[in-house]
Amino acid sequence: MKHLYILFFIGPFFIQAQEAIQAKILDSVSKNPIPYATISINENSGVISNENGDFLLYLNDKSSKTDSLKIRSLGYETKQYLIKNFKDSIILLREKSIELEEVLVSNKNYSAEEIVEKINENLEQNYNHDPIKSRLFYRASFFNQLLKNEVKIKKTTIPELNQQFVDSILTDMPKNADDYTEILADIYGKAGVKSDQKLDIIKASHLYDKSKEVTFEAYEEKFNNIIKKHVKRDSYFKIKSGFFGTKGDMDTTFFDGVDKDEVTKTDAMLEAEKKKEKERKENFLKHRKSAISSLQHESFIFEDSEFNFLSKSNRYEFKLEDYSFLNDNFVYKISFKPKRSEDYKGIIYVSIDDFAIVRLDYENVKPLKKFSLFGISYKHYLKKGTIIYAKNNEGTYDLKYADKENGTTFGIKRPLKIIEKNKNTKGRRKQNELSSDVHFEVANTEKSELIIFKNDALTTAEFEAFTEKPKVKPVYLPAYDPEFWKGYNVIEPNQAIKDFKSIE
């Protein structure tokens, strides 16, 4: 329920007094887009091209037309232009040819397993663990798709609530929904350590269609509002299910004759999902800080990371695939895959000079979690992403970029009973009853992206002096607005974001 990006390129252009450079980066031979290329002015930190190879870089007031624009990407030759001469909307990069003899000058011809040992030996000293202040841009994109929504009427004594009416309710339910959140912020503290971090949101947006929210609360509200239209005067409905809750004139009980443990477990899971949705809406800063910190913390440099190919290297098979080139330095390209029942395969790119992993591409090899119990089903079938590190001025490495994509499905298949009661009827108030089976299944795709523009050292006094603004809220956007991030360096969005527009 949230995914966004953008692409749109018309070459370099000027916005009032501020110059911006916009282009697309392609492989010179295949003409395929090159994602994650670094675009910078001189040696200063810049932006990264998106998954479609697009970027937009604003020049600050100190930039001069004698400055150089540098484009660098793993495996490609570095390209450099004088800003004053740059007029391209398409940038073609050539693959960097590598002579093996050239590599062997500084390489002792290690095996893949020996390189992994060297990585572990140098892991602690290669990466910066000190508190820092980082300027970042974060984007969370969510896509929800309703795969199944069926209600089969088994019995009804309520004329208005027949199969035809129920089908009309299902038709009115949203089938797809996209949701995008973008944040420009400074984060203080130790990267990836949530308890030691503070977030200062400079600007934020939330792009989604309110009428198409696919959440438990949204479905519940839509369902109850439709039912209310058909409630007779002095009547109300009692809904017996662990799915739909209480709204207005309705109250909720659970199934008659159903095991209490079943009710407790299924209801707890549903309430947990509702709680997560509520926190996301009501405590924007806390929720987003947690998401950013979690994305940082998933790196292999943390002991409790899911990526245990270093800490438990005997469980993986490593292969030295090739050599590559990054920022004028050689790197090893090593693939890994599980020997046993581990979760991920991937490729690591390792600096020949100091055995630091500068890039990790990973993907799961099997479902990470799945279960089906008491009418509730869940499957986490996809997790893949990229983590990129860059060397800082002190000679250690800081996180530069991270993205992660998760894919899950969630389903409910259980009975639903609706009982009409009358407030003014003496004795037995039950008037009518509807008994049915419901089957809902939703597929969710979530993608998170994080780019770090710059890092500054942070003292304890500076950290403690900063106070968060917990009530900060994002600007709601019913449609993509190209002016919203004008003047700010961000990750260029894709076409899906640019085309997004709420239905009136």
C-alpha positions as CSV (number, residue, x, y, z in Angstrom):
1,M,0.0,0.0,0.0
2,K,2.7,2.4,-0.7
3,H,5.1,2.6,-3.6
4,L,6.4,5.4,-5.6
5,Y,9.0,6.7,-7.9
6,I,9.3,8.9,-10.9
7,L,11.1,9.3,-14.2
8,F,11.0,12.2,-16.5
9,F,14.0,13.7,-18.2
10,I,14.5,16.7,-20.4
11,G,18.2,17.3,-20.0
12,P,19.7,20.0,-17.8
13,F,17.4,22.9,-17.0
14,F,17.3,26.0,-14.8
15,I,14.7,26.6,-12.0
16,Q,14.7,30.3,-11.2
17,A,18.2,31.0,-10.0
18,Q,19.0,27.3,-9.2
19,E,20.4,25.0,-11.8
20,A,19.5,21.4,-12.0
21,I,20.9,18.5,-14.0
22,Q,18.6,15.7,-15.1
23,A,19.4,12.7,-17.2
24,K,19.2,9.0,-17.7
25,I,22.2,6.6,-17.4
26,L,22.4,3.7,-19.8
27,D,24.8,0.9,-20.7
28,S,26.6,2.0,-23.9
29,V,26.2,-1.5,-25.5
30,S,22.9,-3.0,-24.2
31,K,21.2,0.4,-23.6
32,N,19.8,-1.0,-20.4
33,P,19.3,1.4,-17.5
34,I,22.1,1.5,-14.9
35,P,20.7,1.8,-11.4
36,Y,22.6,2.9,-8.3
37,A,25.1,5.0,-10.2
38,T,26.6,7.8,-8.1
39,I,26.3,11.3,-9.5
40,S,28.3,13.9,-7.7
41,I,29.9,17.3,-8.1
42,N,33.6,17.0,-7.9
43,E,34.2,14.6,-5.0
44,N,31.3,15.7,-2.9
45,S,28.5,13.4,-2.1
46,G,25.6,13.5,-4.6
47,V,22.6,11.5,-5.6
48,I,22.0,7.9,-6.9
49,S,20.2,6.9,-10.1
50,N,17.0,5.1,-9.5
51,E,16.0,1.6,-10.7
52,N,15.4,3.1,-14.2
53,G,18.7,4.9,-14.4
54,D,17.2,8.3,-13.9
55,F,18.5,11.1,-11.6
56,L,17.9,14.8,-10.9
57,L,20.7,16.7,-9.2
58,Y,20.3,20.3,-7.9
59,L,23.4,22.5,-7.8
60,N,23.9,24.5,-4.6
61,D,24.8,28.1,-4.5
62,K,28.5,27.3,-4.1
63,S,28.6,25.3,-7.3
64,S,30.6,26.8,-10.2
65,K,30.5,26.0,-13.8
66,T,34.1,25.1,-13.6
67,D,33.1,22.2,-11.3
68,S,33.1,18.6,-12.6
69,L,30.1,16.3,-12.8
70,K,31.2,12.7,-12.0
71,I,29.2,9.6,-12.8
72,R,30.4,6.4,-11.3
73,S,29.0,2.9,-11.2
74,L,30.1,-0.6,-10.3
75,G,31.8,-2.3,-13.3
76,Y,31.8,0.9,-15.5
77,E,34.4,3.5,-16.4
78,T,34.0,6.8,-14.5
79,K,32.7,9.6,-16.7
80,Q,33.4,13.2,-16.0
81,Y,32.1,16.5,-17.5
82,L,32.6,20.2,-16.9
83,I,29.2,21.4,-15.6
84,K,29.3,24.3,-18.1
85,N,29.6,21.8,-21.0
86,F,27.0,19.2,-19.9
87,K,24.0,19.2,-22.2
88,D,23.1,15.5,-22.3
89,S,19.8,13.9,-21.4
90,I,21.2,10.4,-21.9
91,I,24.6,9.4,-20.4
92,L,26.2,6.2,-21.8
93,L,28.7,4.3,-19.6
94,R,31.1,1.8,-20.9
95,E,32.0,-1.3,-19.0
96,K,35.5,-1.2,-17.5
97,S,37.8,-3.8,-19.1
98,I,40.0,-5.5,-16.6
99,E,43.3,-7.3,-17.3
100,L,43.8,-10.2,-14.9
101,E,47.5,-9.4,-14.7
102,E,46.7,-5.9,-13.5
103,V,44.6,-7.3,-10.7
104,L,47.2,-9.9,-9.6
105,V,49.7,-7.1,-8.9
106,S,47.8,-6.3,-5.7
107,N,46.1,-9.7,-5.3
108,K,47.5,-12.9,-3.9
109,N,45.1,-15.0,-5.8
110,Y,42.9,-15.8,-2.8
111,S,40.1,-18.4,-3.0
112,A,36.5,-17.3,-2.3
113,E,36.7,-18.9,1.1
114,E,39.9,-17.1,2.0
115,I,38.4,-13.8,1.0
116,V,35.5,-14.4,3.3
117,E,37.9,-15.1,6.1
118,K,39.6,-11.8,5.4
119,I,36.3,-10.0,5.4
120,N,35.5,-11.4,8.8
121,E,39.0,-10.4,10.1
122,N,38.6,-6.8,9.0
123,L,34.8,-6.5,9.6
124,E,34.9,-4.5,12.8
125,Q,37.6,-2.0,11.7
126,N,36.3,-1.4,8.2
127,Y,32.9,0.1,9.2
128,N,32.2,3.2,11.1
129,H,30.3,2.5,14.4
130,D,30.6,6.0,15.9
131,P,27.6,8.4,16.3
132,I,26.9,10.5,13.3
133,K,24.5,13.0,11.9
134,S,23.2,11.9,8.5
135,R,21.2,13.8,5.9
136,L,19.0,11.3,4.2
137,F,16.1,10.7,1.9
138,Y,13.7,7.8,2.5
139,R,10.9,6.5,0.4
140,A,8.4,3.7,1.4
141,S,6.2,2.4,-1.4
142,F,3.3,0.0,-0.7
143,F,1.1,-1.9,-3.2
144,N,-2.0,-3.8,-2.1
145,Q,-4.0,-6.1,-4.4
146,L,-7.2,-7.9,-3.4
147,L,-6.8,-11.4,-4.8
148,K,-10.0,-12.9,-3.5
149,N,-13.1,-11.5,-1.9
150,E,-16.0,-13.9,-1.7
151,V,-19.0,-14.1,0.5
152,K,-21.3,-17.1,0.0
153,I,-24.8,-16.8,1.6
154,K,-25.8,-20.1,3.2
155,K,-29.0,-18.9,4.9
156,T,-30.8,-15.6,5.1
157,T,-34.2,-14.4,6.4
158,I,-33.3,-10.8,5.7
159,P,-34.7,-9.9,2.3
160,E,-32.3,-7.0,1.8
161,L,-29.2,-9.1,2.6
162,N,-29.3,-11.6,-0.2
163,Q,-26.5,-12.8,-2.5
164,Q,-27.1,-10.1,-5.0
165,F,-26.7,-7.4,-2.3
166,V,-23.6,-8.9,-0.9
167,D,-22.1,-9.1,-4.4
168,S,-22.7,-5.4,-4.8
169,I,-20.8,-4.8,-1.5
170,L,-17.9,-6.8,-2.8
171,T,-17.9,-4.9,-6.1
172,D,-17.7,-1.6,-4.1
173,M,-14.6,-2.7,-2.2
174,P,-11.3,-1.4,-3.6
175,K,-9.2,-4.0,-5.4
176,N,-5.9,-2.2,-5.6
177,A,-4.2,0.5,-3.7
178,D,-0.9,2.3,-3.9
179,D,0.6,4.3,-1.1
180,Y,3.9,6.3,-1.1
181,T,5.7,8.1,1.8
182,E,8.8,10.3,1.2
183,I,10.9,11.9,3.8
184,L,13.9,14.3,3.8
185,A,15.5,14.3,7.2
186,D,18.5,14.3,9.5
187,I,19.0,11.3,11.7
188,Y,21.3,11.5,14.8
189,G,23.1,8.7,16.6
190,K,24.5,5.3,15.8
191,A,23.3,4.0,12.4
192,G,20.9,1.2,12.8
193,V,20.6,1.4,16.6
194,K,17.1,2.5,17.1
195,S,17.4,3.2,20.9
196,D,20.3,5.6,20.1
197,Q,18.8,7.6,17.3
198,K,16.7,10.7,16.9
199,L,15.0,11.9,13.7
200,D,14.5,15.5,12.5
201,I,12.1,15.5,9.6
202,I,12.7,18.5,7.3
203,K,10.0,17.7,4.8
204,A,7.6,14.8,4.2
205,S,4.8,13.8,1.9
206,H,2.2,11.0,1.8
207,L,0.7,10.2,-1.6
208,Y,-2.3,7.9,-1.6
209,D,-6.0,7.7,-2.5
210,K,-8.1,7.9,0.7
211,S,-11.0,6.3,-1.0
212,K,-9.0,3.2,-1.9
213,E,-7.3,2.4,1.4
214,V,-6.9,-1.4,1.7
215,T,-6.6,-1.8,5.5
216,F,-8.5,-3.7,8.1
217,E,-10.0,-0.4,9.4
218,A,-10.9,0.8,5.9
219,Y,-12.7,-2.5,5.0
220,E,-14.5,-2.5,8.3
221,E,-15.7,1.1,7.9
222,K,-16.9,0.5,4.4
223,F,-18.7,-2.7,5.3
224,N,-20.4,-1.2,8.3
225,N,-21.4,2.0,6.4
226,I,-23.1,-0.1,3.7
227,I,-24.9,-2.2,6.2
228,K,-26.2,0.8,8.1
229,K,-28.0,2.0,5.1
230,H,-30.2,-1.0,5.2
231,V,-30.9,-1.1,9.0
232,K,-34.6,-0.6,9.8
233,R,-35.6,2.1,12.3
234,D,-35.2,0.8,15.9
235,S,-33.1,-2.1,14.7
236,Y,-29.4,-2.9,14.9
237,F,-27.1,-5.7,13.8
238,K,-25.0,-8.1,15.8
239,I,-22.0,-9.4,13.8
240,K,-20.5,-12.7,14.9
241,S,-17.0,-13.0,13.5
242,G,-13.4,-12.3,14.5
243,F,-13.0,-10.1,11.4
244,F,-15.4,-7.2,11.4
245,G,-15.5,-5.0,14.6
246,T,-17.9,-2.7,16.3
247,K,-19.0,0.6,14.6
248,G,-22.0,2.8,15.6
249,D,-25.1,0.7,16.2
250,M,-23.3,-2.6,15.9
251,D,-21.7,-4.7,18.5
252,T,-19.4,-7.7,18.2
253,T,-19.3,-11.1,19.7
254,F,-17.5,-14.2,18.5
255,F,-18.6,-17.5,17.1
256,D,-21.1,-19.6,19.1
257,G,-19.5,-22.9,20.2
258,V,-16.0,-22.0,18.9
259,D,-12.9,-22.9,20.9
260,K,-11.7,-19.9,23.0
261,D,-8.1,-20.5,22.0
262,E,-8.9,-20.1,18.4
263,V,-10.8,-16.8,19.1
264,T,-7.9,-15.5,21.1
265,K,-5.2,-16.3,18.6
266,T,-6.9,-15.1,15.5
267,D,-8.3,-12.0,17.1
268,A,-4.9,-11.1,18.5
269,M,-3.3,-11.2,15.1
270,L,-6.0,-9.0,13.6
271,E,-5.7,-6.5,16.4
272,A,-1.9,-6.5,15.9
273,E,-2.4,-5.5,12.3
274,K,-4.9,-2.8,13.2
275,K,-2.5,-1.5,15.9
276,K,0.4,-1.3,13.4
277,E,-1.8,0.6,10.9
278,K,-3.0,3.0,13.7
279,E,0.6,3.7,14.8
280,R,1.6,4.4,11.2
281,K,-1.1,7.0,10.9
282,E,-1.0,8.6,14.4
283,N,2.7,8.6,15.2
284,F,4.4,9.4,12.0
285,L,7.8,10.3,13.3
286,K,8.1,7.3,15.6
287,H,7.0,4.9,12.9
288,R,9.3,6.2,10.2
289,K,12.3,6.4,12.5
290,S,11.7,2.8,13.4
291,A,11.5,1.9,9.7
292,I,14.7,3.8,8.8
293,S,16.6,2.3,11.7
294,S,15.4,-1.2,10.8
295,L,16.6,-0.8,7.2
296,Q,20.0,0.4,8.4
297,H,20.2,-2.5,10.9
298,E,19.5,-5.2,8.4
299,S,23.1,-4.9,7.2
300,F,25.6,-7.8,7.5
301,I,27.8,-5.6,9.9
302,F,25.4,-6.3,12.8
303,E,25.7,-9.6,14.7
304,D,21.9,-10.2,14.7
305,S,21.5,-9.5,11.0
306,E,19.4,-12.0,9.0
307,F,22.4,-12.1,6.5
308,N,24.6,-14.7,8.3
309,F,26.7,-15.6,5.4
310,L,29.7,-14.2,7.3
311,S,29.0,-15.4,10.8
312,K,28.0,-18.8,9.6
313,S,30.0,-19.1,6.5
314,N,30.3,-22.9,6.7
315,R,26.7,-23.1,5.9
316,Y,27.2,-21.4,2.5
317,E,28.9,-22.1,-0.8
318,F,31.0,-19.2,-2.1
319,K,32.3,-18.8,-5.6
320,L,34.7,-16.1,-7.0
321,E,32.7,-15.1,-10.1
322,D,34.8,-12.3,-11.5
323,Y,36.6,-9.0,-10.8
324,S,35.0,-5.6,-11.2
325,F,35.8,-2.0,-10.9
326,L,34.3,0.6,-8.5
327,N,35.6,4.2,-8.0
328,D,38.9,3.4,-9.7
329,N,39.5,0.4,-7.3
330,F,39.3,-3.3,-8.0
331,V,36.7,-5.4,-6.3
332,Y,36.0,-9.2,-6.0
333,K,32.6,-10.4,-7.2
334,I,31.7,-13.4,-5.1
335,S,28.4,-15.3,-5.2
336,F,27.0,-17.2,-2.2
337,K,24.2,-19.7,-1.8
338,P,23.0,-21.9,1.1
339,K,24.5,-25.4,1.5
340,R,21.8,-26.1,4.1
341,S,18.5,-24.6,5.1
342,E,19.5,-20.9,5.1
343,D,17.3,-18.2,3.6
344,Y,19.3,-16.1,1.2
345,K,21.5,-16.2,-1.8
346,G,23.3,-13.2,-3.3
347,I,26.4,-11.5,-4.5
348,I,29.0,-9.5,-2.6
349,Y,31.5,-7.0,-4.0
350,V,34.6,-6.9,-1.9
351,S,37.4,-4.3,-2.0
352,I,40.8,-5.9,-2.9
353,D,42.6,-3.3,-0.8
354,D,40.9,-3.8,2.6
355,F,38.5,-6.6,2.2
356,A,35.4,-4.5,2.9
357,I,32.1,-5.4,1.4
358,V,31.1,-2.4,-0.6
359,R,27.9,-3.8,-2.0
360,L,25.5,-6.7,-1.3
361,D,22.7,-7.9,-3.6
362,Y,20.5,-10.5,-1.9
363,E,17.3,-12.5,-2.4
364,N,15.5,-15.2,-0.5
365,V,15.6,-18.7,-1.8
366,K,12.4,-20.0,0.0
367,P,9.4,-18.5,1.8
368,L,10.6,-16.8,5.0
369,K,7.4,-17.4,6.9
370,K,4.1,-19.1,6.3
371,F,1.3,-20.6,8.2
372,S,-2.4,-21.4,8.0
373,L,-4.3,-21.7,11.2
374,F,-7.9,-21.2,12.4
375,G,-9.0,-19.6,9.1
376,I,-6.0,-17.2,9.0
377,S,-3.2,-17.7,6.4
378,Y,0.0,-15.7,5.9
379,K,3.0,-16.1,3.6
380,H,6.1,-14.0,3.4
381,Y,7.3,-15.2,0.0
382,L,9.7,-12.4,-1.1
383,K,12.6,-10.4,0.3
384,K,15.3,-8.9,-1.9
385,G,17.4,-5.8,-1.9
386,T,20.7,-4.0,-2.2
387,I,23.1,-2.5,0.4
388,I,25.9,-0.1,-0.7
389,Y,28.7,1.3,1.4
390,A,31.1,4.2,0.6
391,K,34.4,5.0,2.1
392,N,34.5,8.2,4.3
393,N,37.4,10.6,4.9
394,E,38.6,8.6,7.9
395,G,39.1,5.5,5.8
396,T,36.2,3.5,7.2
397,Y,32.9,2.8,5.4
398,D,29.4,4.3,6.0
399,L,26.1,3.2,4.6
400,K,25.4,5.0,1.3
401,Y,22.3,3.3,0.0
402,A,19.9,0.6,0.9
403,D,16.7,-0.8,-0.6
404,K,14.5,-3.7,0.3
405,E,11.4,-5.3,-1.3
406,N,9.0,-7.5,0.7
407,G,6.1,-9.5,-0.7
408,T,3.4,-11.1,1.5
409,T,0.0,-12.6,1.2
410,F,-2.7,-12.6,4.0
411,G,-6.0,-14.4,3.9
412,I,-9.1,-14.9,6.0
413,K,-11.5,-17.8,5.4
414,R,-14.2,-18.2,8.0
415,P,-17.9,-18.0,8.8
416,L,-19.8,-14.7,9.2
417,K,-23.2,-14.4,10.9
418,I,-25.3,-11.2,10.9
419,I,-28.3,-11.1,13.3
420,E,-30.9,-8.3,13.1
421,K,-32.3,-7.3,16.5
422,N,-35.0,-4.7,17.4
423,K,-34.5,-2.3,20.4
424,N,-38.2,-2.0,21.2
425,T,-39.3,-5.6,20.9
426,K,-40.0,-7.3,24.2
427,G,-38.7,-10.7,25.0
428,R,-36.7,-12.2,22.2
429,R,-35.4,-9.4,20.2
430,K,-34.0,-11.4,17.3
431,Q,-35.7,-10.5,14.1
432,N,-33.7,-12.0,11.3
433,E,-30.4,-13.8,10.6
434,L,-27.9,-14.2,7.8
435,S,-25.3,-16.9,7.8
436,S,-22.4,-17.0,5.3
437,D,-18.8,-17.9,4.6
438,V,-16.3,-15.2,3.8
439,H,-13.0,-15.6,2.0
440,F,-10.6,-12.7,1.6
441,E,-7.0,-12.7,0.4
442,V,-4.7,-9.7,0.0
443,A,-1.2,-9.5,-1.6
444,N,1.1,-6.8,-0.3
445,T,4.3,-5.5,-1.8
446,E,6.4,-3.1,0.2
447,K,9.6,-1.4,-1.0
448,S,11.8,0.9,1.1
449,E,14.7,3.0,-0.3
450,L,17.2,5.0,1.7
451,I,20.0,7.2,0.4
452,I,22.5,9.0,2.7
453,F,23.7,12.3,1.2
454,K,26.3,13.2,3.8
455,N,27.6,12.2,7.3
456,D,29.0,14.5,10.0
457,A,30.7,13.5,13.3
458,L,28.3,13.8,16.3
459,T,29.3,14.5,19.9
460,T,27.3,13.3,22.9
461,A,26.4,16.9,23.7
462,E,25.1,17.6,20.2
463,F,23.0,14.4,20.3
464,E,21.5,15.2,23.7
465,A,20.8,18.9,22.8
466,F,18.6,17.9,19.9
467,T,14.9,17.4,20.7
468,E,12.5,15.5,18.4
469,K,9.3,17.0,17.2
470,P,6.9,14.1,17.7
471,K,3.8,15.7,16.3
472,V,5.2,16.3,12.8
473,K,2.9,15.2,10.0
474,P,3.5,14.6,6.3
475,V,1.8,16.7,3.7
476,Y,-1.1,14.7,2.1
477,L,-0.9,14.6,-1.7
478,P,-3.9,13.2,-3.6
479,A,-1.9,13.3,-6.8
480,Y,1.8,13.5,-7.7
481,D,3.1,17.1,-7.5
482,P,6.4,17.7,-9.4
483,E,6.8,21.0,-7.5
484,F,6.8,19.4,-4.0
485,W,10.5,18.4,-4.0
486,K,11.6,21.2,-6.3
487,G,15.0,22.3,-5.2
488,Y,15.7,19.2,-3.0
489,N,18.0,16.3,-4.0
490,V,16.0,13.1,-3.7
491,I,15.8,9.7,-5.4
492,E,14.1,10.1,-8.7
493,P,10.7,8.4,-8.6
494,N,9.4,6.0,-11.3
495,Q,6.6,6.5,-13.8
496,A,4.0,4.8,-11.5
497,I,4.4,7.7,-9.0
498,K,4.3,10.4,-11.6
499,D,1.1,8.9,-13.0
500,F,-0.6,8.5,-9.6
501,K,-3.8,10.4,-9.1
502,S,-6.6,9.9,-6.7
503,I,-10.1,9.3,-8.0
504,E,-12.5,12.2,-7.2
